Amino acid sequence: MRRSGRVGADFGLAESERVAFEAQLKLDQRLHREAIRMAYEAMLQAAKALIRAEQPDVPEDAAALVEAFRRLFYDTRRFFDPYAAGSSPSTCLQPTMQVRWKATKISARRRVEEAQLFIEARMPSMHEEPHDPSIRRPNPS
């Protein structure tokens, strides 16, 4: 990862943490739909920051952003939790507002927690070099 890219990623990740915190505040205020929207926004912001550290052109479209994140971090296993049973970033980053379910306290809490975990999980990928095939990592499938 380029040094200048890391600095930009750090700012983007700090912004994603701020948005995740605001999502938690919305959850505490029982504004469930707003909490879900902000949690999703925080995850996209974190993904965008990580991509920006790797390549100068960052997609603005959410679907393209998720695909770029998958290609750069998930497929290379730089962003991988062996305890998450191989869940993919498209699962975490799916646009929840398009899903046909009610924004309940439980669904909002789950989404806010997912955002917080997603942002925390980015730390190893921030400090690793691009995938080295000689390094053995668990298979995500």
Long-range contacts (C-beta under 8 A, 24 or more apart in sequence): 1-53, 1-54, 1-126, 1-128, 1-129, 1-130, 2-53, 2-54, 5-52, 5-53, 5-54, 6-53, 6-126, 8-49, 8-52, 8-53, 9-49, 9-50, 9-52, 9-53, 9-126, 10-49, 11-49, 12-45, 12-46, 12-48, 12-49, 12-50, 12-52, 13-46, 13-49, 13-50, 13-119, 13-122, 13-126, 15-45, 15-49, 16-42, 16-43, 16-45, 16-46, 16-49, 16-119, 17-42, 17-119, 19-45, 20-112, 20-115, 20-116, 20-119, 23-111, 23-112, 23-115, 24-112, 24-116, 26-108, 27-105, 27-108, 27-109, 27-112, 30-105, 32-103, 32-104, 32-105, 32-107, 32-108, 33-97, 33-103, 33-108, 35-103, 35-108, 35-111, 35-112, 36-96, 36-97, 36-103, 36-107, 36-108, 36-111, 36-112, 37-97, 39-96, 39-108, 39-111, 39-112, 39-114, 39-115, 40-93, 40-95, 40-96, 40-97, 40-111, 40-115, 42-115, 42-118, 42-119, 43-92, 43-93, 43-114, 43-115, 43-118, 43-119, 44-93, 46-118, 46-119, 46-122, 47-89, 47-93, 49-122, 50-79, 50-122, 50-125, 50-126, 53-126, 54-130, 62-93, 62-95, 65-93, 66-90, 66-93, 69-93, 73-125, 74-140, 76-130, 76-131, 77-131, 77-137, 77-138, 77-140, 78-124, 78-125, 78-128, 78-130, 78-131, 79-121, 79-122, 79-124, 79-125, 80-137, 80-138, 80-140, 81-121, 82-138, 86-139, 86-140, 86-141, 88-140, 92-118, 93-118
